[in-house]
Amino acid sequence: MPSAHRLPVLPLPLPFILLPTARLTIPISRALADNILAILDDSDAGQPVLAAIPVPVSLEPDVAAVPPVTANAPPPTHGVAARVIRLARTRIVNSPAPRHPYVLHLHGLTRIRLLQPLDLDPSSLESLPQHAVAYPPADTIPSHETVETFKDTALKLLDRLTKDSVQAQRKDEWLRVASMVEEISDHRAAWMADVLVASVSGQYADKLYFLAATEVEDRLHRATELFVKQLSISEVSKKIATAVDESLSRQQKEYFLRQQLAAIQRELRSLNNTAPGQPGSPGGAGIGMGSSGSELDEDEQADADDLADLRKKIEALDAGSEERKVGVREWRRLKRIPQGSVENGVIRTYLEWLTSIPWPSAPASQTTAQDALMDSGFLTKARAQLDADHYGLEQIKRRLIEFLAVVRLHAMADGATSLTPITEVEESMHKLDNASSNPDRALVPNGSAVSRQGPTPIEPPKRRKGVKGPILLFVGPPGTGKTSLGQSIAKALNRPFQRISLGGVRDEAEIRGHRRTYVASGPGNIVQALRKAGRSDPVILLDEVDKVGHSNFHGDPSAALLEVLDPEQNHSFSASIAHRDDHYINVPVDLSQVLFICTSNTLETISAPLLDRCEVVELSGYTYDEKMHIGRRFLLPKQIQANGLLPSQLQITDDALLHVVTLYTREAGVRSLERAIGAVVRFKAVEWAEYLDAGGRKGENGKTWRSIVEESELEKILGVPRWDGEEREREEKRGVVYGLVVTGMGEGGILPVESTALPGSGRLKLTGSLGDVIKESGEIALSWVKAHAFELGITAGRGIDPLKVPDPIDIHLHLPAGAQKKDGPSAGIAMTCAFVSLLSGATVPKDIAMTGEITLRGRVTPVGGIRMKVLGAHRAQIRKVILPWANRKDVEHDVSPEIRREMQFCFVRTIDEVLDAAFGRGTLGWKREAVLLESRL
Ligand SMILES: Nc1ncnc2c1ncn2[C@@H]1O[C@H](COP(=O)(O)OP(=O)(O)OP(=O)(O)O)[C@@H](O)[C@H]1O
C-alpha cells in the first residue's frame, strides 16, 4: 500500500464486520459516542471518516473473546475506511440505561490496512486512537476467466437464493442482483464481489478473509470460494428439508396404499365368496392376507367396511332430496377431517342416523300396509284381531272399527282423483254406522252397508300417499288395555308398533332432539322410534301424554308434542306433507304417514290444545266378571306359555280365580291380576320342576303333582288376601257415609266421608288435603242442613242452630287417605248425608255409596266419571248407588247390563230424595209441608 494516512480507528467488535460499499449500524457506549462527537466537532467536512477495523472481541463481556473460527484469522489490521453517517441515541421507555445507549451508522468506502496491529486492550476499544493506515493501490482489471468463474458461481448462488426465498419481494431482489451480475463488466467485477459478499450471509471468518484481499484477482477468487461454500451449505439444508418432506409424504403414501390394499382385499374376498367352488384355489390362498393378518388389521378392515356401507346408504337416498344433499355435504366434510378426531366421530354418528331413518323416498315396505288397507276384508280382519287380543270392550272396539274405516277411506280418497272433505266422509261414516247396527255388516266407502260375506271388491288407488285419520286418545286407569289396543290396531293395519313413554318428559329436546352443537347430542324420541320401526308409516303410541312437562327453561315439551300431532295433517285430505323438524337431524322429517295414538290416565291434566287434536276413547275398567274372563282366556294362557308350561299342566278352578280377582286385586285394570296369575303359574312351574327332578312320581314333601290350583292353595302361594274383610270392616256408623271418587290414575272407588261432633263454638273443620271446591261443598252442605234442621227433626224449632243448641259444638269432617289431594264438587250429597246422620243420629247402610253436587237450594246436579265410579263401587261390593238424575244417561250408555242388574241405582233430583234414598223413607222425622212452604217462598 503506497500512500499512508492517519485515521481514528474504530474497532468493530464481534460479530460486526463492514465491507466496502456496505452499510453498518452498531451500538456504542456513551464514552465512544462522546469521542466520535468530539471528532465530529473538529471535522470541517461534516461527515468524518474512521478506520473501521473488525476485532475478535465481543461487545458482551461474557462472550469468549476469540471464537474458534477466528483463531487463525489475520491480526486485526485490515478494515475499511468508513464514513460516519449518523450518530443517534436509542430511546427505550421505562428501561434501565443500556450499556450501549448510542447507535452509529457507517458507510464502508474502501479497504485500508493499519500499519501497526491494533491493541486489543478493552480500554482502548472505548477510545478512538489515531493510527497510520495504508490504502490499497487502484483496482486492476482481473482476468476474464476469473471473472467468468466468479460470475458463474455467483449466479448459481443467486439462483439458489431466489428459489429458497419465501417472500416474493426478496425473490425479485435476488433476480435483479442476478441480472446485474450477468451484465457486469470485468473491471467492475471486483466491486460486484464486494457488494455480493456483503449481501449474502456467510461466516465471519470467511468475510474477514475476503476483507483482507487487497488484490483484485485474489478478491474474486476468495469471493468465488465463499459462494461455493455458501451454495453447498444451502444445498445441504435443502436436501435435509426435502428428506424431511419425503419422510412425511411417505407416511401419507403408505396410508393411501394401505387403503387401496384393503379395498383390493375386500374385492378379492367378495370374489371368493361368489365362487364357492374354488375356496381353496391357490390364487385364493395366496391372496388370503386376511387369514394371516392380526385382529388389528381386522379392525381397520371393519372400519373401512363401515365407511363403505355408509357411503352406499347415502347413495341410496333419493337423488335430489334434502336428506341426500345434506348426506353428501356431510360425507365430504367427513373425508376432509382426519380420522380419529372428535369431529370425525360426530359426523359419522350423524350420518349413521341420517341414513337409518326410513325416509318416505326409500324403497319402503309401505305397500304391505297399503295393501292391508285396500283389502276389501280389512275391517272384518281388524275386528277379528281386536277380538283375538281383547275380551269385552264392545263399545270401544266398535269405535276403533269406525276409526279404522275412516283411515281406510282417507287412504282411498288420497288415491281418488277428486278429494272429498273429511267432514263429509266422517258424516257418511256415522250415517253408515247408525244404519248398520248389525255387527255382521261392514262399512264400505260408497256409503252403503253390505254383507261381509259378499264384499264389493275395491279398486286400488292409483296414487298412494299414506293413511290418515283422527288422533286417538285412550283415557283410562292403568292396565285397562290402552297399550295392547294400540298394538292390535298396528297389527290390523300391518304396520310396526312403537311406544314412546312421555311420562316425566321435561326437556323439549327429548321430543325434538338436541342441536348438533351439544356434545353427545342425538335425535329426539320420535325419530328414534321411526328408526326402530324401520318404516315411515308405523303406529306410534305416545304413552302418558297427560304427564308431559309444560314450558320451562328446557323448552316446552308439550308445544313440541303439539307440533308432532299437527291437526292440519290429521284432519285434512290435503296432499301436502306436514314436515316437523328434529333439531339434531335438521332435515325435515315427514311424519304424515305415521299414525299417532295417545294414552293418558286422566283428562284433567291434558292441555286443552292437545285435547282438541284428539278423539277421546275412554276405558273405565273391568267388572269382576270381565276380569274373570280376561284372566281365564287371555292372562292365564299368556303366563303359562311365558313360564314354559303346557296348558294341560295347569288349571285354576273358577273359585280360585274368583278368589284372586276379588280378594287379591281391586284395581280397575288387570295388571295386578296378571301379576297374581303369574305368581301362581311360577309357583306351579317350580313344583313341576321339582316333581320331574324327583323322578316324575313324588314332588316336594313326597306329594304327587297336581295340575289343578284350588282356592285353598292361594294363601300359600299369594299370601294373605289384601282385600279380604274390607267389606266387613266397613261400618254403618253415625256421621259416616260412603262417597264415590275417581283417583288421579283414573280409577274409580269408594271413599268414606267421616264426621264427628266435638265441644266448640259452631265451627266446621274440614281435613284430608281438600281443595277449595270440595271445602265450599262442605260449607254448602252444612248450611243446607242447618237451614233445614227443624224440618229434618234435628232441632225442636225453626231458627235454632243445631251447632249451638242444646250444646255448642264444632263439626270435624274428614276424608281419609289424607296424603292424596282431593277436590271437586261431587262429594256434596255425601257430605250432606254425613251431617244429617251426625246431627240426627240416623245412619246410612254401609252398602250404599253416592255422588252428586248440591246447590244451596237443595238441588242435585250432575257430576263426571260415572262409569269409573260405578265400576269402583261394584268392585267394592256396594249394592246401591245414589246418583244425580242428570247422570241417568251415563249409566244407561256406559255401564254394562250385568252391573246394572247386580246393583240398584237411585237417580235423584233434590236432597230430599237423596236423604230418602240414603236413610230410607220415614227414617228421618221430615216435616215436609214446611219444606214445601219454604220452597214456595
Ligand atoms: N280386554 C282385555 N282383554 C285381554 N287382555 C287385556 C284386556 N285389557 C288389558 N289386557 C291385558 O292387560 C295387560 C295390561 O294392559 P296394557 O299394558 O295395555 O295396559 P295400559 O292401559 O296400557 O296400562 P298403562 O296405563 O299402565 O300403560 C296386557 O297384558 C293386556 O293384554
The ligand as a Gaussian input file, in Angstrom:
#p B3LYP/6-31G(d) Opt

LIG

0 1
 N     -109.835000     -56.511000      27.498000
 C     -108.707000     -57.196000      27.613000
 N     -108.613000     -58.435000      27.146000
 C     -107.472000     -59.142000      27.261000
 N     -106.353000     -58.681000      27.836000
 C     -106.378000     -57.430000      28.314000
 C     -107.533000     -56.632000      28.227000
 N     -107.271000     -55.437000      28.784000
 C     -105.989000     -55.485000      29.209000
 N     -105.451000     -56.690000      28.916000
 C     -104.080000     -57.117000      29.214000
 O     -103.645000     -56.448000      30.389000
 C     -102.276000     -56.138000      30.325000
 C     -102.084000     -54.679000      30.595000
 O     -102.620000     -53.912000      29.546000
 P     -101.943000     -52.640000      28.912000
 O     -100.464000     -52.692000      29.095000
 O     -102.454000     -52.436000      27.547000
 O     -102.499000     -51.534000      29.893000
 P     -102.433000     -49.969000      29.789000
 O     -103.818000     -49.493000      29.870000
 O     -101.642000     -49.580000      28.602000
 O     -101.693000     -49.598000      31.113000
 P     -100.749000     -48.341000      31.421000
 O     -101.647000     -47.152000      31.506000
 O     -100.173000     -48.685000      32.747000
 O      -99.758000     -48.275000      30.322000
 C     -101.815000     -56.556000      28.952000
 O     -101.197000     -57.796000      29.050000
 C     -103.102000     -56.665000      28.149000
 O     -103.001000     -57.602000      27.130000

